Amino acid sequence: MLQGNICALLAARDHVNVFLYDGGIVSDPEGIITGGQENKTARMISVYEGETINSRALRTMFEQIIANNRAGGWRKLKR
């Protein structure tokens, strides 16, 4: 959390889900989002065992979410 939710992690047997609390307003030019594209509050990135994380793209998304939180949060920005 940083002036609002940024992400949550869910560990499973063979993968980790990273839930991004962005309301779908953060762009995904690298195509790393794997679920929740139409979700109103969060989207998901699933990383399976043995996969390489696109850390640059993920960091960029985190930075955008943090900037949005500082600007009042995605609910305010979507209005």
NUPALUM-85860 format. One record per atom (N, C-alpha, C): residue in three letters; atom name; x, y, z. Coordinates in steps of 0.02 Angstrom, whole numbers. Layout:
residues N
<rec><code>Ala</code><site>CA</site><u>X</u><v>Y</v><w>Z</w></rec>
...
//
This chain:
residues 79
<rec><code>Met</code><site>N</site><u>42</u><v>-59</v><w>0</w></rec>
<rec><code>Met</code><site>CA</site><u>0</u><v>0</v><w>0</w></rec>
<rec><code>Met</code><site>C</site><u>44</u><v>62</v><w>0</w></rec>
<rec><code>Leu</code><site>N</site><u>22</u><v>112</v><w>-37</w></rec>
<rec><code>Leu</code><site>CA</site><u>54</u><v>177</v><w>-36</w></rec>
<rec><code>Leu</code><site>C</site><u>1</u><v>226</v><w>-59</w></rec>
<rec><code>Gln</code><site>N</site><u>-30</u><v>259</v><w>-12</w></rec>
<rec><code>Gln</code><site>CA</site><u>-85</u><v>305</v><w>-26</w></rec>
<rec><code>Gln</code><site>C</site><u>-141</u><v>268</v><w>-64</w></rec>
<rec><code>Gly</code><site>N</site><u>-150</u><v>205</v><w>-49</w></rec>
<rec><code>Gly</code><site>CA</site><u>-199</u><v>163</v><w>-81</w></rec>
<rec><code>Gly</code><site>C</site><u>-168</u><v>96</v><w>-98</w></rec>
<rec><code>Asn</code><site>N</site><u>-210</u><v>48</v><w>-118</w></rec>
<rec><code>Asn</code><site>CA</site><u>-185</u><v>-18</v><w>-136</w></rec>
<rec><code>Asn</code><site>C</site><u>-144</u><v>-14</v><w>-200</w></rec>
<rec><code>Ile</code><site>N</site><u>-92</u><v>-54</v><w>-202</w></rec>
<rec><code>Ile</code><site>CA</site><u>-50</u><v>-61</v><w>-262</w></rec>
<rec><code>Ile</code><site>C</site><u>-58</u><v>-131</v><w>-289</w></rec>
<rec><code>Cys</code><site>N</site><u>-44</u><v>-181</v><w>-248</w></rec>
<rec><code>Cys</code><site>CA</site><u>-49</u><v>-250</v><w>-271</w></rec>
<rec><code>Cys</code><site>C</site><u>-59</u><v>-297</v><w>-212</w></rec>
<rec><code>Ala</code><site>N</site><u>-78</u><v>-358</v><w>-229</w></rec>
<rec><code>Ala</code><site>CA</site><u>-82</u><v>-413</v><w>-180</w></rec>
<rec><code>Ala</code><site>C</site><u>-53</u><v>-474</v><w>-214</w></rec>
<rec><code>Leu</code><site>N</site><u>-26</u><v>-519</v><w>-175</w></rec>
<rec><code>Leu</code><site>CA</site><u>3</u><v>-581</v><w>-201</w></rec>
<rec><code>Leu</code><site>C</site><u>-35</u><v>-641</v><w>-176</w></rec>
<rec><code>Leu</code><site>N</site><u>-42</u><v>-690</v><w>-219</w></rec>
<rec><code>Leu</code><site>CA</site><u>-74</u><v>-753</v><w>-201</w></rec>
<rec><code>Leu</code><site>C</site><u>-29</u><v>-809</v><w>-226</w></rec>
<rec><code>Ala</code><site>N</site><u>0</u><v>-847</v><w>-180</w></rec>
<rec><code>Ala</code><site>CA</site><u>44</u><v>-902</v><w>-199</w></rec>
<rec><code>Ala</code><site>C</site><u>3</u><v>-966</v><w>-207</w></rec>
<rec><code>Ala</code><site>N</site><u>14</u><v>-1001</v><w>-262</w></rec>
<rec><code>Ala</code><site>CA</site><u>-17</u><v>-1066</v><w>-275</w></rec>
<rec><code>Ala</code><site>C</site><u>39</u><v>-1117</v><w>-283</w></rec>
<rec><code>Arg</code><site>N</site><u>20</u><v>-1179</v><w>-296</w></rec>
<rec><code>Arg</code><site>CA</site><u>69</u><v>-1232</v><w>-300</w></rec>
<rec><code>Arg</code><site>C</site><u>122</u><v>-1219</v><w>-354</w></rec>
<rec><code>Asp</code><site>N</site><u>101</u><v>-1197</v><w>-413</w></rec>
<rec><code>Asp</code><site>CA</site><u>148</u><v>-1191</v><w>-468</w></rec>
<rec><code>Asp</code><site>C</site><u>153</u><v>-1120</v><w>-497</w></rec>
<rec><code>His</code><site>N</site><u>120</u><v>-1072</v><w>-464</w></rec>
<rec><code>His</code><site>CA</site><u>124</u><v>-1003</v><w>-490</w></rec>
<rec><code>His</code><site>C</site><u>107</u><v>-953</v><w>-435</w></rec>
<rec><code>Val</code><site>N</site><u>119</u><v>-890</v><w>-450</w></rec>
<rec><code>Val</code><site>CA</site><u>102</u><v>-835</v><w>-406</w></rec>
<rec><code>Val</code><site>C</site><u>59</u><v>-787</v><w>-447</w></rec>
<rec><code>Asn</code><site>N</site><u>3</u><v>-765</v><w>-417</w></rec>
<rec><code>Asn</code><site>CA</site><u>-38</u><v>-714</v><w>-448</w></rec>
<rec><code>Asn</code><site>C</site><u>-22</u><v>-647</v><w>-416</w></rec>
<rec><code>Val</code><site>N</site><u>-10</u><v>-597</v><w>-457</w></rec>
<rec><code>Val</code><site>CA</site><u>0</u><v>-529</v><w>-435</w></rec>
<rec><code>Val</code><site>C</site><u>-63</u><v>-491</v><w>-456</w></rec>
<rec><code>Phe</code><site>N</site><u>-102</u><v>-469</v><w>-406</w></rec>
<rec><code>Phe</code><site>CA</site><u>-163</u><v>-431</v><w>-420</w></rec>
<rec><code>Phe</code><site>C</site><u>-146</u><v>-357</v><w>-418</w></rec>
<rec><code>Leu</code><site>N</site><u>-158</u><v>-322</v><w>-472</w></rec>
<rec><code>Leu</code><site>CA</site><u>-144</u><v>-250</v><w>-477</w></rec>
<rec><code>Leu</code><site>C</site><u>-208</u><v>-212</v><w>-466</w></rec>
<rec><code>Tyr</code><site>N</site><u>-209</u><v>-170</v><w>-416</w></rec>
<rec><code>Tyr</code><site>CA</site><u>-268</u><v>-130</v><w>-400</w></rec>
<rec><code>Tyr</code><site>C</site><u>-264</u><v>-64</v><w>-439</w></rec>
<rec><code>Asp</code><site>N</site><u>-287</u><v>-66</v><w>-501</w></rec>
<rec><code>Asp</code><site>CA</site><u>-280</u><v>-8</v><w>-544</w></rec>
<rec><code>Asp</code><site>C</site><u>-344</u><v>11</v><w>-581</w></rec>
<rec><code>Gly</code><site>N</site><u>-397</u><v>-27</v><w>-573</w></rec>
<rec><code>Gly</code><site>CA</site><u>-459</u><v>-11</v><w>-607</w></rec>
<rec><code>Gly</code><site>C</site><u>-454</u><v>-13</v><w>-683</w></rec>
<rec><code>Gly</code><site>N</site><u>-402</u><v>-46</v><w>-708</w></rec>
<rec><code>Gly</code><site>CA</site><u>-395</u><v>-53</v><w>-780</w></rec>
<rec><code>Gly</code><site>C</site><u>-372</u><v>10</v><w>-815</w></rec>
<rec><code>Ile</code><site>N</site><u>-344</u><v>59</v><w>-779</w></rec>
<rec><code>Ile</code><site>CA</site><u>-324</u><v>120</v><w>-813</w></rec>
<rec><code>Ile</code><site>C</site><u>-249</u><v>123</v><w>-829</w></rec>
<rec><code>Val</code><site>N</site><u>-210</u><v>76</v><w>-801</w></rec>
<rec><code>Val</code><site>CA</site><u>-139</u><v>74</v><w>-816</w></rec>
<rec><code>Val</code><site>C</site><u>-129</u><v>35</v><w>-881</w></rec>
<rec><code>Ser</code><site>N</site><u>-90</u><v>62</v><w>-926</w></rec>
<rec><code>Ser</code><site>CA</site><u>-80</u><v>29</v><w>-990</w></rec>
<rec><code>Ser</code><site>C</site><u>-38</u><v>-34</v><w>-983</w></rec>
<rec><code>Asp</code><site>N</site><u>-45</u><v>-79</v><w>-1031</w></rec>
<rec><code>Asp</code><site>CA</site><u>-9</u><v>-143</v><w>-1030</w></rec>
<rec><code>Asp</code><site>C</site><u>22</u><v>-155</v><w>-1100</w></rec>
<rec><code>Pro</code><site>N</site><u>69</u><v>-112</v><w>-1121</w></rec>
<rec><code>Pro</code><site>CA</site><u>97</u><v>-119</v><w>-1188</w></rec>
<rec><code>Pro</code><site>C</site><u>136</u><v>-183</v><w>-1199</w></rec>
<rec><code>Glu</code><site>N</site><u>162</u><v>-213</v><w>-1144</w></rec>
<rec><code>Glu</code><site>CA</site><u>201</u><v>-274</v><w>-1150</w></rec>
<rec><code>Glu</code><site>C</site><u>158</u><v>-337</v><w>-1147</w></rec>
<rec><code>Gly</code><site>N</site><u>93</u><v>-329</v><w>-1133</w></rec>
<rec><code>Gly</code><site>CA</site><u>48</u><v>-386</v><w>-1131</w></rec>
<rec><code>Gly</code><site>C</site><u>60</u><v>-434</v><w>-1074</w></rec>
<rec><code>Ile</code><site>N</site><u>77</u><v>-408</v><w>-1015</w></rec>
<rec><code>Ile</code><site>CA</site><u>91</u><v>-453</v><w>-958</w></rec>
<rec><code>Ile</code><site>C</site><u>29</u><v>-469</v><w>-917</w></rec>
<rec><code>Ile</code><site>N</site><u>-26</u><v>-433</v><w>-927</w></rec>
<rec><code>Ile</code><site>CA</site><u>-88</u><v>-448</v><w>-891</w></rec>
<rec><code>Ile</code><site>C</site><u>-116</u><v>-514</v><w>-917</w></rec>
<rec><code>Thr</code><site>N</site><u>-132</u><v>-559</v><w>-870</w></rec>
<rec><code>Thr</code><site>CA</site><u>-158</u><v>-625</v><w>-891</w></rec>
<rec><code>Thr</code><site>C</site><u>-231</u><v>-636</v><w>-873</w></rec>
<rec><code>Gly</code><site>N</site><u>-260</u><v>-592</v><w>-833</w></rec>
<rec><code>Gly</code><site>CA</site><u>-330</u><v>-601</v><w>-814</w></rec>
<rec><code>Gly</code><site>C</site><u>-360</u><v>-537</v><w>-788</w></rec>
<rec><code>Gly</code><site>N</site><u>-427</u><v>-533</v><w>-793</w></rec>
<rec><code>Gly</code><site>CA</site><u>-463</u><v>-476</v><w>-765</w></rec>
<rec><code>Gly</code><site>C</site><u>-462</u><v>-414</v><w>-808</w></rec>
<rec><code>Gln</code><site>N</site><u>-451</u><v>-423</v><w>-874</w></rec>
<rec><code>Gln</code><site>CA</site><u>-446</u><v>-365</v><w>-918</w></rec>
<rec><code>Gln</code><site>C</site><u>-508</u><v>-320</v><w>-914</w></rec>
<rec><code>Glu</code><site>N</site><u>-566</u><v>-349</v><w>-902</w></rec>
<rec><code>Glu</code><site>CA</site><u>-628</u><v>-310</v><w>-899</w></rec>
<rec><code>Glu</code><site>C</site><u>-649</u><v>-295</v><w>-827</w></rec>
<rec><code>Asn</code><site>N</site><u>-607</u><v>-313</v><w>-779</w></rec>
<rec><code>Asn</code><site>CA</site><u>-623</u><v>-303</v><w>-708</w></rec>
<rec><code>Asn</code><site>C</site><u>-622</u><v>-229</v><w>-691</w></rec>
<rec><code>Lys</code><site>N</site><u>-668</u><v>-209</v><w>-649</w></rec>
<rec><code>Lys</code><site>CA</site><u>-675</u><v>-138</v><w>-631</w></rec>
<rec><code>Lys</code><site>C</site><u>-626</u><v>-116</v><w>-576</w></rec>
<rec><code>Thr</code><site>N</site><u>-596</u><v>-163</v><w>-539</w></rec>
<rec><code>Thr</code><site>CA</site><u>-553</u><v>-143</v><w>-484</w></rec>
<rec><code>Thr</code><site>C</site><u>-482</u><v>-171</v><w>-487</w></rec>
<rec><code>Ala</code><site>N</site><u>-472</u><v>-229</v><w>-515</w></rec>
<rec><code>Ala</code><site>CA</site><u>-405</u><v>-259</v><w>-515</w></rec>
<rec><code>Ala</code><site>C</site><u>-395</u><v>-305</v><w>-574</w></rec>
<rec><code>Arg</code><site>N</site><u>-333</u><v>-310</v><w>-595</w></rec>
<rec><code>Arg</code><site>CA</site><u>-314</u><v>-358</v><w>-647</w></rec>
<rec><code>Arg</code><site>C</site><u>-259</u><v>-402</v><w>-619</w></rec>
<rec><code>Met</code><site>N</site><u>-241</u><v>-454</v><w>-656</w></rec>
<rec><code>Met</code><site>CA</site><u>-197</u><v>-504</v><w>-628</w></rec>
<rec><code>Met</code><site>C</site><u>-141</u><v>-522</v><w>-677</w></rec>
<rec><code>Ile</code><site>N</site><u>-83</u><v>-536</v><w>-648</w></rec>
<rec><code>Ile</code><site>CA</site><u>-27</u><v>-564</v><w>-685</w></rec>
<rec><code>Ile</code><site>C</site><u>-10</u><v>-630</v><w>-652</w></rec>
<rec><code>Ser</code><site>N</site><u>-13</u><v>-685</v><w>-690</w></rec>
<rec><code>Ser</code><site>CA</site><u>5</u><v>-750</v><w>-664</w></rec>
<rec><code>Ser</code><site>C</site><u>76</u><v>-766</v><w>-687</w></rec>
<rec><code>Val</code><site>N</site><u>119</u><v>-785</v><w>-640</w></rec>
<rec><code>Val</code><site>CA</site><u>187</u><v>-803</v><w>-656</w></rec>
<rec><code>Val</code><site>C</site><u>197</u><v>-875</v><w>-634</w></rec>
<rec><code>Tyr</code><site>N</site><u>210</u><v>-919</v><w>-682</w></rec>
<rec><code>Tyr</code><site>CA</site><u>217</u><v>-990</v><w>-668</w></rec>
<rec><code>Tyr</code><site>C</site><u>289</u><v>-1009</v><w>-654</w></rec>
<rec><code>Glu</code><site>N</site><u>298</u><v>-1061</v><w>-616</w></rec>
<rec><code>Glu</code><site>CA</site><u>364</u><v>-1086</v><w>-599</w></rec>
<rec><code>Glu</code><site>C</site><u>405</u><v>-1096</v><w>-662</w></rec>
<rec><code>Gly</code><site>N</site><u>465</u><v>-1068</v><w>-661</w></rec>
<rec><code>Gly</code><site>CA</site><u>510</u><v>-1074</v><w>-718</w></rec>
<rec><code>Gly</code><site>C</site><u>505</u><v>-1017</v><w>-768</w></rec>
<rec><code>Glu</code><site>N</site><u>452</u><v>-976</v><w>-763</w></rec>
<rec><code>Glu</code><site>CA</site><u>445</u><v>-919</v><w>-808</w></rec>
<rec><code>Glu</code><site>C</site><u>488</u><v>-861</v><w>-785</w></rec>
<rec><code>Thr</code><site>N</site><u>507</u><v>-820</v><w>-832</w></rec>
<rec><code>Thr</code><site>CA</site><u>544</u><v>-759</v><w>-816</w></rec>
<rec><code>Thr</code><site>C</site><u>494</u><v>-702</v><w>-809</w></rec>
<rec><code>Ile</code><site>N</site><u>501</u><v>-663</v><w>-757</w></rec>
<rec><code>Ile</code><site>CA</site><u>458</u><v>-606</v><w>-745</w></rec>
<rec><code>Ile</code><site>C</site><u>484</u><v>-547</v><w>-786</w></rec>
<rec><code>Asn</code><site>N</site><u>439</u><v>-513</v><w>-821</w></rec>
<rec><code>Asn</code><site>CA</site><u>458</u><v>-452</v><w>-857</w></rec>
<rec><code>Asn</code><site>C</site><u>459</u><v>-396</v><w>-804</w></rec>
<rec><code>Ser</code><site>N</site><u>515</u><v>-393</v><w>-769</w></rec>
<rec><code>Ser</code><site>CA</site><u>520</u><v>-347</v><w>-711</w></rec>
<rec><code>Ser</code><site>C</site><u>515</u><v>-274</v><w>-732</w></rec>
<rec><code>Arg</code><site>N</site><u>540</u><v>-257</v><w>-790</w></rec>
<rec><code>Arg</code><site>CA</site><u>537</u><v>-187</v><w>-813</w></rec>
<rec><code>Arg</code><site>C</site><u>465</u><v>-167</v><w>-824</w></rec>
<rec><code>Ala</code><site>N</site><u>426</u><v>-209</v><w>-857</w></rec>
<rec><code>Ala</code><site>CA</site><u>355</u><v>-194</v><w>-869</w></rec>
<rec><code>Ala</code><site>C</site><u>316</u><v>-192</v><w>-804</w></rec>
<rec><code>Leu</code><site>N</site><u>329</u><v>-239</v><w>-759</w></rec>
<rec><code>Leu</code><site>CA</site><u>294</u><v>-241</v><w>-695</w></rec>
<rec><code>Leu</code><site>C</site><u>311</u><v>-179</v><w>-653</w></rec>
<rec><code>Arg</code><site>N</site><u>374</u><v>-160</v><w>-652</w></rec>
<rec><code>Arg</code><site>CA</site><u>394</u><v>-101</v><w>-615</w></rec>
<rec><code>Arg</code><site>C</site><u>359</u><v>-38</v><w>-643</w></rec>
<rec><code>Thr</code><site>N</site><u>356</u><v>-33</v><w>-709</w></rec>
<rec><code>Thr</code><site>CA</site><u>322</u><v>24</v><w>-740</w></rec>
<rec><code>Thr</code><site>C</site><u>249</u><v>27</v><w>-720</w></rec>
<rec><code>Met</code><site>N</site><u>216</u><v>-32</v><w>-718</w></rec>
<rec><code>Met</code><site>CA</site><u>146</u><v>-33</v><w>-697</w></rec>
<rec><code>Met</code><site>C</site><u>140</u><v>-12</v><w>-624</w></rec>
<rec><code>Phe</code><site>N</site><u>184</u><v>-37</v><w>-580</w></rec>
<rec><code>Phe</code><site>CA</site><u>183</u><v>-16</v><w>-510</w></rec>
<rec><code>Phe</code><site>C</site><u>191</u><v>59</v><w>-504</w></rec>
<rec><code>Glu</code><site>N</site><u>239</u><v>87</v><w>-541</w></rec>
<rec><code>Glu</code><site>CA</site><u>251</u><v>159</v><w>-538</w></rec>
<rec><code>Glu</code><site>C</site><u>190</u><v>199</v><w>-560</w></rec>
<rec><code>Gln</code><site>N</site><u>155</u><v>174</v><w>-612</w></rec>
<rec><code>Gln</code><site>CA</site><u>95</u><v>208</v><w>-636</w></rec>
<rec><code>Gln</code><site>C</site><u>38</u><v>204</v><w>-584</w></rec>
<rec><code>Ile</code><site>N</site><u>32</u><v>146</v><w>-552</w></rec>
<rec><code>Ile</code><site>CA</site><u>-20</u><v>138</v><w>-500</w></rec>
<rec><code>Ile</code><site>C</site><u>-5</u><v>185</v><w>-441</w></rec>
<rec><code>Ile</code><site>N</site><u>58</u><v>189</v><w>-421</w></rec>
<rec><code>Ile</code><site>CA</site><u>77</u><v>233</v><w>-366</w></rec>
<rec><code>Ile</code><site>C</site><u>62</u><v>306</v><w>-385</w></rec>
<rec><code>Ala</code><site>N</site><u>79</u><v>326</v><w>-446</w></rec>
<rec><code>Ala</code><site>CA</site><u>65</u><v>394</v><w>-468</w></rec>
<rec><code>Ala</code><site>C</site><u>-10</u><v>407</v><w>-467</w></rec>
<rec><code>Asn</code><site>N</site><u>-50</u><v>358</v><w>-489</w></rec>
<rec><code>Asn</code><site>CA</site><u>-123</u><v>366</v><w>-488</w></rec>
<rec><code>Asn</code><site>C</site><u>-148</u><v>372</v><w>-417</w></rec>
<rec><code>Asn</code><site>N</site><u>-121</u><v>332</v><w>-371</w></rec>
<rec><code>Asn</code><site>CA</site><u>-141</u><v>337</v><w>-300</w></rec>
<rec><code>Asn</code><site>C</site><u>-126</u><v>406</v><w>-273</w></rec>
<rec><code>Arg</code><site>N</site><u>-69</u><v>433</v><w>-290</w></rec>
<rec><code>Arg</code><site>CA</site><u>-50</u><v>500</v><w>-266</w></rec>
<rec><code>Arg</code><site>C</site><u>-95</u><v>554</v><w>-296</w></rec>
<rec><code>Ala</code><site>N</site><u>-124</u><v>539</v><w>-354</w></rec>
<rec><code>Ala</code><site>CA</site><u>-169</u><v>588</v><w>-387</w></rec>
<rec><code>Ala</code><site>C</site><u>-241</u><v>579</v><w>-366</w></rec>
<rec><code>Gly</code><site>N</site><u>-253</u><v>535</v><w>-317</w></rec>
<rec><code>Gly</code><site>CA</site><u>-321</u><v>527</v><w>-290</w></rec>
<rec><code>Gly</code><site>C</site><u>-350</u><v>458</v><w>-300</w></rec>
<rec><code>Gly</code><site>N</site><u>-316</u><v>414</v><w>-333</w></rec>
<rec><code>Gly</code><site>CA</site><u>-340</u><v>345</v><w>-341</w></rec>
<rec><code>Gly</code><site>C</site><u>-378</u><v>335</v><w>-407</w></rec>
<rec><code>Trp</code><site>N</site><u>-382</u><v>273</v><w>-428</w></rec>
<rec><code>Trp</code><site>CA</site><u>-411</u><v>258</v><w>-493</w></rec>
<rec><code>Trp</code><site>C</site><u>-485</u><v>275</v><w>-496</w></rec>
<rec><code>Arg</code><site>N</site><u>-521</u><v>270</v><w>-440</w></rec>
<rec><code>Arg</code><site>CA</site><u>-593</u><v>287</v><w>-442</w></rec>
<rec><code>Arg</code><site>C</site><u>-602</u><v>361</v><w>-460</w></rec>
<rec><code>Lys</code><site>N</site><u>-561</u><v>403</v><w>-430</w></rec>
<rec><code>Lys</code><site>CA</site><u>-565</u><v>475</v><w>-444</w></rec>
<rec><code>Lys</code><site>C</site><u>-542</u><v>489</v><w>-516</w></rec>
<rec><code>Leu</code><site>N</site><u>-489</u><v>456</v><w>-538</w></rec>
<rec><code>Leu</code><site>CA</site><u>-462</u><v>469</v><w>-604</w></rec>
<rec><code>Leu</code><site>C</site><u>-507</u><v>445</v><w>-660</w></rec>
<rec><code>Lys</code><site>N</site><u>-548</u><v>393</v><w>-647</w></rec>
<rec><code>Lys</code><site>CA</site><u>-593</u><v>367</v><w>-699</w></rec>
<rec><code>Lys</code><site>C</site><u>-655</u><v>411</v><w>-709</w></rec>
<rec><code>Arg</code><site>N</site><u>-668</u><v>456</v><w>-663</w></rec>
<rec><code>Arg</code><site>CA</site><u>-727</u><v>499</v><w>-669</w></rec>
<rec><code>Arg</code><site>C</site><u>-718</u><v>551</v><w>-723</w></rec>
//
